[in-house]
Amino acid sequence: MANIFKKMELIRSDICSERSLLIQEKGDRLLDTITVQQAHGGMRGVKSMICDTSLVKPGKGLIIRGYPLLEIKDLWPEDVFILLLTGEKPTKEDREDLLKEYDKRAEIPDQIGRALRSMSKDSHPMTMLSTAIMALENESVFDEKYNEGVPKNEYWKYYLEDAVNLLAKLPGLAAGLYRIKFDKGDPIPWTKGMDWGANYANMMGIEDEDFADLMRLYLMFHCDHEGGNVSANTCHTVGSALSNAYYSVSAGLNGLAGFLHGMANQECLRWVLQVMDRFDGQAPSEEQLESFAQETLESGQVIPGYGHAVLRVTDPRFEGFIEFGRQHLPDDPVFQTVNRLYKVVPDVLKEFSKKRVEQGKSPIADPYPNVDAGSGALLYHYGITEFEYYTVLFGISRAMGMLSQLVLNRALGVPITRPKSVGTKYIKENV
């Protein structure tokens, strides 16, 4: 990993200097204000964190290190991890260097497989993944070096070692638990010389080059989404206490397992299949879907996969998945339904929003599809019909963002997270 270490050393010095100067010159400037509504509303939109790996702009979507997502969608996951860490697109040598590290570090200890097999058959796949990561915690290089007394300005190096060790093993852990949980056969070992996404596909037991392409795209698209989402924020907070990468990522994945975060994609696909069931399992026409969407809204229900906390345009990740579907599975009825919904639902939501305003209610802020509206249909096409596993796929990808932020935070000496909390009585008396 010599190239990554060298680049990290350079950016660490530059960013530390830049941040010190910012604090010195503008440390007393007001960054944001907070309302009582925001304090009670999950801190939505409050500017209170620093995250340099990615940014989500309401009118543009995900931007990774200055690059709009769809401009770099051909990068492989190992490329985007290096980009997240260093802020630079990797060279071919950089990618090969990282893949060689994965080859050396990918082997899963035998006791992990035994632990997964010993778990209850009704254990959720995310529980299995989190448990497997925690079972690797004793391998932390950072913990070993911390106990030896290494200086603070070198912590990041050992967080990076832990990050690469964990990333090398994550596809094997995730694919292994898939095969164990769903009786697909024995786990398949890592293949040296094969890339991260293709290895994941192969270890799941799906030998299809198109599916390997989907895994590269899927793992790249879900890699990062600013620092304030539940998984990234949780990982950041746990890591700020100098908990190692295994503790921190496991905690972040536990947040990802929530129905309002990483489990949303499976709920979207379940709804699409329910729509198709109403039409005898066929892909409904655009006219039928328009009528069904109107009925759904008028009955007080929501249309899963539409709307986003930050975005006010179609999620570029959704656009990328739709493009992949049109190229590789245009005749798949589930994909056709998702594609047709995309053509009719935004306009239905806009009209419904107008009616809400006329009734004195708040408008629909974002009528466009988010990433969850399309990703499940692609996975379903390639035979991954176990909905509860979808969040694991999301989590393996998001680990890259969590780990890159974790390494950078240690490189920059970011302090422990400790916001001030106040009670309802304080607000009543002081606001």
C-alpha positions as CSV (number, residue, x, y, z in Angstrom):
1,M,0.0,0.0,0.0
2,A,3.0,2.3,-0.4
3,N,1.2,4.5,-2.9
4,I,-1.8,5.1,-0.7
5,F,0.4,5.7,2.4
6,K,2.4,8.3,0.4
7,K,-0.7,10.1,-0.9
8,M,-2.3,10.0,2.6
9,E,0.8,11.6,4.2
10,L,0.7,14.4,1.7
11,I,-3.0,15.2,2.0
12,R,-2.9,14.8,5.8
13,S,-0.3,17.5,6.1
14,D,-2.1,19.8,3.6
15,I,-5.6,19.4,5.2
16,C,-4.3,19.7,8.8
17,S,-2.7,23.0,7.8
18,E,-5.8,24.2,6.0
19,R,-8.1,23.3,8.9
20,S,-5.8,24.9,11.5
21,L,-5.8,28.1,9.4
22,L,-9.6,28.0,9.0
23,I,-10.0,27.6,12.8
24,Q,-7.5,30.3,13.5
25,E,-9.0,32.8,11.1
26,K,-12.7,31.9,11.2
27,G,-13.1,29.9,14.3
28,D,-15.6,32.3,15.9
29,R,-17.7,32.7,12.7
30,L,-21.3,31.4,12.7
31,L,-21.7,28.3,10.5
32,D,-25.4,27.7,11.0
33,T,-28.4,28.4,13.3
34,I,-30.7,25.8,14.7
35,T,-34.4,26.0,15.3
36,V,-36.5,24.3,17.9
37,Q,-38.1,22.3,15.1
38,Q,-34.7,21.1,13.9
39,A,-33.7,20.1,17.4
40,H,-36.9,18.0,17.6
41,G,-36.7,16.8,14.0
42,G,-33.5,14.7,13.9
43,M,-31.2,17.6,13.3
44,R,-32.2,17.6,9.7
45,G,-30.2,20.0,7.7
46,V,-28.1,21.4,10.6
47,K,-24.5,22.1,9.5
48,S,-22.5,20.7,12.3
49,M,-20.1,18.1,10.8
50,I,-17.1,18.2,8.4
51,C,-17.0,15.5,5.7
52,D,-14.7,15.9,2.8
53,T,-15.3,12.6,1.1
54,S,-18.6,13.4,-0.5
55,L,-21.4,15.9,-0.7
56,V,-25.1,15.6,-1.6
57,K,-26.5,18.7,-3.4
58,P,-30.3,19.0,-3.6
59,G,-30.2,19.8,-7.3
60,K,-27.4,17.5,-8.4
61,G,-27.2,14.5,-6.1
62,L,-24.1,12.7,-4.9
63,I,-20.7,14.3,-5.6
64,I,-17.6,12.2,-4.6
65,R,-14.5,14.3,-4.0
66,G,-15.7,16.9,-6.5
67,Y,-16.9,14.5,-9.1
68,P,-20.6,14.1,-9.8
69,L,-21.5,10.4,-9.5
70,L,-22.5,9.7,-13.0
71,E,-19.2,11.2,-14.4
72,I,-17.2,8.5,-12.5
73,K,-19.7,5.6,-12.6
74,D,-17.2,3.5,-14.5
75,L,-14.8,3.5,-11.6
76,W,-14.6,0.1,-9.8
77,P,-15.1,-0.1,-6.1
78,E,-11.4,-0.3,-5.3
79,D,-10.9,2.8,-7.4
80,V,-13.5,4.7,-5.5
81,F,-12.1,3.7,-2.1
82,I,-8.8,5.2,-3.1
83,L,-10.5,8.3,-4.4
84,L,-12.5,8.7,-1.1
85,L,-9.3,8.4,0.9
86,T,-6.9,10.6,-1.2
87,G,-9.1,12.9,-3.2
88,E,-7.4,11.7,-6.4
89,K,-8.5,9.3,-9.1
90,P,-6.2,6.2,-8.8
91,T,-3.8,5.1,-11.4
92,K,-3.8,1.6,-12.8
93,E,-0.8,0.9,-10.5
94,D,-2.8,2.2,-7.5
95,R,-5.6,-0.2,-8.2
96,E,-3.4,-3.2,-8.8
97,D,-1.5,-2.3,-5.5
98,L,-4.8,-2.3,-3.5
99,L,-6.0,-5.5,-5.2
100,K,-2.8,-7.3,-4.3
101,E,-3.3,-6.2,-0.7
102,Y,-6.8,-7.7,-0.8
103,D,-5.4,-10.9,-2.2
104,K,-3.0,-11.1,0.8
105,R,-5.7,-10.3,3.4
106,A,-8.9,-11.8,2.2
107,E,-8.7,-15.2,3.9
108,I,-11.5,-15.7,6.5
109,P,-10.5,-17.5,9.8
110,D,-12.2,-20.8,10.2
111,Q,-13.9,-19.8,13.4
112,I,-15.9,-17.2,11.6
113,G,-17.6,-19.8,9.5
114,R,-18.3,-21.9,12.6
115,A,-19.8,-18.9,14.4
116,L,-22.1,-18.1,11.5
117,R,-23.3,-21.7,11.2
118,S,-24.0,-21.8,15.0
119,M,-26.4,-18.8,14.7
120,S,-30.1,-19.3,14.7
121,K,-31.6,-19.9,11.3
122,D,-33.9,-17.0,11.8
123,S,-31.0,-14.6,12.5
124,H,-31.2,-11.6,10.1
125,P,-28.4,-11.4,7.6
126,M,-27.4,-8.0,9.0
127,T,-27.1,-9.5,12.5
128,M,-24.8,-12.2,11.0
129,L,-22.7,-9.6,9.2
130,S,-22.3,-7.4,12.3
131,T,-21.5,-10.5,14.4
132,A,-18.9,-11.7,11.9
133,I,-17.1,-8.3,11.9
134,M,-17.1,-8.2,15.7
135,A,-15.6,-11.7,15.7
136,L,-12.6,-10.3,13.7
137,E,-12.1,-7.4,16.2
138,N,-9.2,-9.2,17.9
139,E,-7.2,-8.8,14.7
140,S,-7.1,-5.0,15.1
141,V,-3.7,-3.6,14.2
142,F,-4.6,-0.2,15.7
143,D,-5.4,-1.7,19.1
144,E,-2.1,-3.5,19.2
145,K,-0.1,-0.4,18.2
146,Y,-2.1,1.8,20.6
147,N,-1.2,-0.5,23.5
148,E,2.4,-0.2,22.4
149,G,2.2,3.6,22.8
150,V,2.5,4.9,19.2
151,P,2.1,8.7,18.8
152,K,-1.3,10.2,18.0
153,N,-0.1,11.5,14.6
154,E,0.4,7.9,13.5
155,Y,-3.0,6.5,14.6
156,W,-4.3,6.8,11.1
157,K,-1.8,4.4,9.6
158,Y,-3.1,1.6,11.7
159,Y,-6.7,2.6,11.1
160,L,-5.8,2.3,7.4
161,E,-4.3,-1.2,8.0
162,D,-7.5,-2.3,9.8
163,A,-9.6,-0.7,7.0
164,V,-7.9,-2.6,4.2
165,N,-7.9,-5.8,6.3
166,L,-11.7,-5.5,6.8
167,L,-12.5,-4.5,3.2
168,A,-10.5,-7.5,2.0
169,K,-12.6,-9.8,4.1
170,L,-16.1,-8.2,3.8
171,P,-17.0,-9.8,0.4
172,G,-16.1,-13.2,1.8
173,L,-18.1,-12.6,5.0
174,A,-21.1,-11.3,3.1
175,A,-21.1,-14.0,0.5
176,G,-20.4,-16.7,3.1
177,L,-23.3,-15.8,5.3
178,Y,-25.5,-15.6,2.2
179,R,-24.7,-19.2,1.3
180,I,-24.9,-20.4,4.9
181,K,-28.2,-18.6,5.7
182,F,-30.0,-19.5,2.5
183,D,-28.6,-23.0,2.0
184,K,-26.7,-22.3,-1.1
185,G,-23.8,-24.6,-0.3
186,D,-20.4,-24.2,1.3
187,P,-18.7,-20.7,1.2
188,I,-16.5,-20.1,-1.8
189,P,-13.0,-18.7,-1.2
190,W,-11.6,-15.5,-2.6
191,T,-10.0,-15.8,-6.1
192,K,-6.7,-14.1,-6.3
193,G,-6.3,-11.7,-9.3
194,M,-10.0,-11.0,-9.4
195,D,-11.4,-7.6,-8.5
196,W,-13.5,-6.8,-5.4
197,G,-16.9,-6.7,-7.1
198,A,-16.4,-9.7,-9.3
199,N,-15.0,-11.7,-6.3
200,Y,-18.2,-10.9,-4.3
201,A,-20.4,-12.1,-7.2
202,N,-18.3,-15.2,-7.6
203,M,-18.3,-16.0,-3.9
204,M,-22.1,-15.7,-3.8
205,G,-22.1,-18.5,-6.4
206,I,-23.5,-16.4,-9.3
207,E,-21.2,-16.9,-12.3
208,D,-22.5,-14.3,-14.6
209,E,-20.3,-11.5,-16.0
210,D,-23.3,-9.2,-16.2
211,F,-24.0,-9.7,-12.5
212,A,-20.3,-9.0,-11.8
213,D,-20.8,-5.7,-13.7
214,L,-23.8,-5.0,-11.6
215,M,-21.9,-5.7,-8.4
216,R,-19.1,-3.3,-9.4
217,L,-21.8,-0.6,-10.1
218,Y,-23.9,-1.4,-7.0
219,L,-20.9,-1.3,-4.7
220,M,-19.6,1.9,-6.2
221,F,-23.0,3.7,-6.1
222,H,-23.6,3.0,-2.4
223,C,-20.1,3.8,-1.2
224,D,-20.7,7.1,0.5
225,H,-23.4,9.8,1.1
226,E,-21.9,12.6,3.2
227,G,-21.2,12.2,6.9
228,G,-24.6,12.8,8.4
229,N,-26.6,9.7,7.4
230,V,-27.2,7.2,10.2
231,S,-24.5,4.7,9.2
232,A,-21.7,7.2,8.6
233,N,-22.6,9.3,11.6
234,T,-22.8,6.3,13.9
235,C,-19.4,5.0,12.6
236,H,-17.9,8.5,13.0
237,T,-19.2,8.9,16.6
238,V,-18.0,5.4,17.7
239,G,-14.6,5.9,16.0
240,S,-14.2,9.3,17.6
241,A,-13.8,7.5,21.0
242,L,-10.8,5.6,19.4
243,S,-12.9,2.5,19.0
244,N,-11.2,0.5,16.2
245,A,-12.5,0.0,12.7
246,Y,-14.3,-3.3,13.6
247,Y,-16.3,-1.7,16.4
248,S,-17.0,1.4,14.4
249,V,-18.1,-0.3,11.2
250,S,-20.2,-2.8,13.0
251,A,-22.0,0.0,14.8
252,G,-22.6,1.9,11.6
253,L,-24.0,-1.3,9.9
254,N,-26.4,-1.7,12.9
255,G,-27.7,1.7,12.0
256,L,-27.9,0.8,8.4
257,A,-30.2,-2.1,9.3
258,G,-33.0,0.2,10.2
259,F,-36.2,0.3,8.1
260,L,-35.7,4.0,7.4
261,H,-32.1,3.6,6.1
262,G,-30.6,0.5,4.5
263,M,-33.8,-1.7,4.6
264,A,-35.7,0.7,2.3
265,N,-34.7,-1.0,-0.9
266,Q,-36.3,-4.3,0.0
267,E,-39.6,-2.5,0.9
268,C,-39.6,-0.8,-2.5
269,L,-39.2,-4.1,-4.4
270,R,-41.9,-5.8,-2.2
271,W,-44.3,-3.0,-3.2
272,V,-43.5,-3.3,-6.9
273,L,-44.2,-7.0,-6.7
274,Q,-47.5,-6.3,-4.9
275,V,-48.4,-3.9,-7.7
276,M,-47.7,-6.6,-10.3
277,D,-49.7,-9.2,-8.4
278,R,-52.7,-6.9,-8.8
279,F,-52.2,-7.2,-12.5
280,D,-51.8,-11.0,-12.6
281,G,-48.0,-10.9,-12.3
282,Q,-47.6,-8.9,-15.5
283,A,-45.9,-5.5,-16.0
284,P,-48.7,-3.0,-15.9
285,S,-49.1,-0.3,-18.6
286,E,-48.2,3.3,-17.9
287,E,-51.9,4.1,-17.8
288,Q,-52.6,1.4,-15.3
289,L,-49.7,2.4,-13.1
290,E,-50.8,6.1,-13.2
291,S,-54.3,5.1,-12.0
292,F,-52.8,2.8,-9.3
293,A,-50.4,5.5,-8.1
294,Q,-53.3,7.9,-7.8
295,E,-55.4,5.4,-5.8
296,T,-52.4,4.7,-3.5
297,L,-52.0,8.4,-2.6
298,E,-55.7,9.1,-2.2
299,S,-55.9,6.2,0.2
300,G,-53.3,7.8,2.5
301,Q,-50.4,5.5,1.6
302,V,-47.1,6.5,0.2
303,I,-45.3,5.3,-2.9
304,P,-42.1,3.6,-1.7
305,G,-38.8,4.8,-3.3
306,Y,-40.0,8.3,-4.2
307,G,-38.8,11.3,-2.2
308,H,-35.5,12.0,-0.5
309,A,-34.5,13.9,2.6
310,V,-32.0,16.1,0.7
311,L,-32.4,15.6,-3.1
312,R,-34.9,17.6,-5.2
313,V,-34.1,15.8,-8.4
314,T,-34.0,12.2,-9.6
315,D,-31.3,10.4,-7.7
316,P,-28.4,9.9,-10.1
317,R,-27.8,6.5,-8.5
318,F,-31.3,5.6,-9.7
319,E,-30.6,6.9,-13.2
320,G,-27.4,4.8,-13.3
321,F,-29.4,1.6,-12.3
322,I,-32.1,2.4,-14.8
323,E,-29.5,2.8,-17.6
324,F,-28.0,-0.6,-16.6
325,G,-31.4,-2.2,-16.6
326,R,-32.3,-0.9,-20.1
327,Q,-29.0,-2.3,-21.4
328,H,-29.0,-5.7,-19.7
329,L,-32.6,-6.7,-18.8
330,P,-35.0,-4.6,-20.9
331,D,-37.6,-7.4,-21.1
332,D,-37.6,-8.3,-17.4
333,P,-41.2,-7.6,-16.2
334,V,-40.1,-6.4,-12.8
335,F,-37.7,-4.0,-14.3
336,Q,-40.3,-2.8,-16.9
337,T,-42.6,-2.0,-14.0
338,V,-39.9,0.0,-12.2
339,N,-39.1,1.8,-15.5
340,R,-42.7,2.7,-16.2
341,L,-43.3,3.8,-12.6
342,Y,-40.4,6.3,-13.2
343,K,-42.2,7.7,-16.2
344,V,-45.5,8.3,-14.4
345,V,-45.1,8.6,-10.7
346,P,-43.3,12.0,-10.5
347,D,-46.1,13.7,-12.4
348,V,-48.7,12.0,-10.2
349,L,-46.9,13.2,-7.1
350,K,-46.7,16.7,-8.5
351,E,-50.5,16.9,-9.1
352,F,-51.1,15.3,-5.7
353,S,-48.9,17.9,-4.1
354,K,-50.9,20.7,-5.7
355,K,-54.1,19.3,-4.2
356,R,-52.4,19.2,-0.8
357,V,-51.4,22.9,-1.0
358,E,-55.0,23.8,-2.0
359,Q,-56.1,21.9,1.2
360,G,-53.7,24.0,3.3
361,K,-51.3,21.1,3.7
362,S,-47.6,21.0,3.1
363,P,-46.4,20.2,-0.5
364,I,-44.4,17.1,-1.4
365,A,-40.8,18.4,-1.4
366,D,-39.4,15.7,-3.7
367,P,-41.5,13.8,-6.2
368,Y,-38.6,12.0,-7.8
369,P,-37.2,8.5,-7.3
370,N,-34.3,7.7,-5.0
371,V,-31.8,4.9,-5.3
372,D,-34.1,2.4,-3.5
373,A,-36.7,2.6,-6.2
374,G,-34.6,0.7,-8.7
375,S,-31.8,-1.3,-7.2
376,G,-33.9,-4.2,-5.9
377,A,-35.3,-5.0,-9.3
378,L,-31.8,-5.6,-10.7
379,L,-30.8,-7.9,-7.8
380,Y,-34.1,-9.8,-8.2
381,H,-33.4,-10.4,-11.9
382,Y,-30.2,-12.2,-11.1
383,G,-31.8,-14.5,-8.7
384,I,-31.2,-12.7,-5.4
385,T,-34.8,-13.1,-4.2
386,E,-34.0,-13.1,-0.5
387,F,-35.1,-9.5,0.3
388,E,-33.6,-9.4,3.8
389,Y,-30.1,-9.9,2.2
390,Y,-30.3,-6.6,0.2
391,T,-29.2,-4.5,3.1
392,V,-26.0,-6.6,3.4
393,L,-25.1,-5.6,-0.2
394,F,-25.7,-2.0,0.7
395,G,-23.6,-2.3,3.9
396,I,-20.6,-3.9,2.1
397,S,-20.5,-0.9,-0.2
398,R,-21.1,1.7,2.5
399,A,-18.2,0.3,4.5
400,M,-15.9,2.0,2.0
401,G,-17.3,5.4,2.9
402,M,-17.4,4.7,6.6
403,L,-13.8,3.5,6.6
404,S,-12.4,6.3,4.5
405,Q,-14.0,8.9,6.8
406,L,-12.7,7.0,9.8
407,V,-9.1,6.9,8.5
408,L,-9.3,10.6,7.6
409,N,-10.7,11.6,11.0
410,R,-7.8,9.9,12.7
411,A,-5.3,11.4,10.3
412,L,-6.7,14.9,11.1
413,G,-7.0,14.3,14.8
414,V,-10.7,15.0,14.9
415,P,-11.8,15.1,18.6
416,I,-14.4,12.9,20.3
417,T,-17.9,13.7,19.4
418,R,-19.8,15.3,22.3
419,P,-22.7,17.7,21.3
420,K,-24.5,19.5,24.1
421,S,-28.1,18.3,24.8
422,V,-30.8,20.3,26.5
423,G,-34.2,19.2,27.9
424,T,-37.7,20.3,27.1
425,K,-37.8,22.4,30.3
426,Y,-34.7,24.3,29.1
427,I,-36.4,25.1,25.7
428,K,-39.6,26.3,27.4
429,E,-37.7,28.6,29.8
430,N,-35.0,29.9,27.5
431,V,-36.3,30.0,23.9
